[in-house]
Amino acid sequence: MNAEPILVHDYLLVMRGAERSFAAMAAQWPEAPIATLLYDREATSPYFDGHEISTSWMQRLGVRQKGFRALLPLFPRAAERLPVGGHQLVVSSSSAFAHGVRPDPGAVHVCYCYSPFRYAWHERERALLEVPRAARPLLNAILDRIRAWDRAAAQRVSAYISISEITRTRIQDFWGRDSTVVHPPVEVERFSIGTPEDYFLFVGEIVSHKQIELALKAARKAGVPMKVVGEGPDAERLKSEYADTAEFVGRVDDPQLVGLMASARALIVPNVEEFGIAAVEAQAAGRPVLAAAAGGVLETVIDGETGILLPPGDGDALAEALANVNFDSFDPARIAAHAQQFSVSAFQRRLAAEVSRIASAGS
């Protein structure tokens, strides 16, 4: 067997939080081959260019980010057929199907898990509401099968590492497996302290579960301006309805995001995130975070020191904070220093140590 680990990720079609975490994993093991269901080199270069990359048979279909969800029923079996044989150590990075690979007997499989597949578990009702009513019975049956497969696949993994305590709880509740926590990497060195301007910031996909409309309503009630970074299916409607108080800037490149973070009064995180990379990025720029007191921000934001934690879903409390909190009273240097513990190098050290420990115990 090959002593070099093989790395596995669900699909490499965009560079978002999970893919950036996987890129840090790939940099930690620069000689490791990669297996993934679907790969778009143009969209993910140069992060994985030095690695030998294997894909599933679905790669031949030419599907990319906008169309891959149509293949949902096919992913579980395709994951099981990814070529991970011949390796004593498999390190997967999964929020859906990558944890379902089938290593050789006796191999150690460590899964770094962002979340159990949300649409089969804790966001199932939302998934059903996003399709036409006539299609819901079929989707419900598909999700039933995926959930059964998912639970069985989880029992084959040697050990799980979760990104946060909320993910650890879900792994325990859904799969009956324990895990350790290693927080994901954030490129904190990209950010620096700037001079705040008169706007609040939201960064993320413009979809219903991000609860951006809660933030937009609160900002309107408080009479404060917002800037919204991101795109998504709800963007056009929200642009029309909140044009008086919010500026929708769309997707931005890394330098633009750095500037927007450093210049914001605060970042708003109205929804529950498994971790919340944007919240750490804002703190790396010395800016406080206004967030729902649940999920990953409980591990990344210090209430009253690096941000304000509010009751989840409470738009009135958010509006009151936007209107009345003195954001000049926060110490930018203190906030930025707090964010350094979530750096890429810190993640790599912790992950490598945990993988080594698990591999040694399983060998």
C-alpha positions, 0 to 999 in steps of 0.5 A: 500500500502507498504510505502517502494519504489520499485526499477526498472532497465532495466536488471541486467546482467553486472556491467557497469555505469548504473548498478553501479548507480543503485547499489548506489540507491539500497544502498540508499534504502537497504530494497527496493525490486527490479524489473528487466527484466533480472537478472544474480546474478553471474555477479552482486553479491554482489551489490543486494544480500540483496534485494528481486528481481523479474524478467519478464517472460523472465527470464525463457528463460535463456538469458544473456548479449550476447543474450538479444538483440534478445528479443528487440520486447518483452521488452516493454510489459514485462516491463509493466508487472513487479510486481510493484503494492502495492507500493506508490513509484516507483523509476526506473532507465532507459536507455530503458524500465524500465520507462514503468512499470505500478504502481497502480493508485495514486502511484508516479513514479520517473524515473532516466533516463540515456537516452531515448532508444538510438536505437529508437531515436538519434542512430537509423541509427547506429542501422540499420547499425549494422544489415544485409541489409536484416534485416533492414526493419524489425528492422526499423518497430520494432523501430517504434513501440518501439518509439510510445510505448516509448513516450506513456510510458513517459507520465505515469511517475510522474517525470523524473530526468536526469543524465546530461543536454544533457539527459534533452534536449533529454527527452524534445525533444523526450517525451515533458517532463521536468526533473531535473538533478542529476549527477550519482555517481562515486566511486571517493574514489577508486582512488588516485594520482600517477606518470604519465607514458608515455601513454594516456588512453582510457576506454570504449566499443570498438564499433564504436560510441565510436569513438576510431579510431579517438583517435587512428589515432590522437595518431599515428599522434602525435607519442604518445603511447596509452593504450586501456581498453575494449572489443567489436566488433571492437577490433580485427580489431583495434588491428591489424591496430594500433599495432604499437602505441596502447596496447589493454589490454582488460577488467581489474578489479577495481585495475588494472583500478585504476593503469592505470588511475593514471599512464596515461598522460591523459584520452581521451574521443573522443565521446559524452557521456551522462555523462562519468564516466571514465572522472570523475574517471581519474580526481579522480586520478589527471589526466587531460581529453582530451575530445570532447566538448559536452555532459556530459564532459561540466559538469564534466571537467573544460577546462584548469584546469582539462582537455582540451575540443576540437571540437567534431570529430576533429582528427587534434585538438586532435593530436595537443593537444596530441603532444603539451600540457604540461600535467605536468602543470596541478595540480593533487590535484586540479583535484582530488578535483574537482572530489569529487563533483561526489561521491556516497554519494553526489549522494545519498543525491541529489537523495533522496532529489529530490525523496522526494520532488517529492513524497511529491508533488504527495501525 
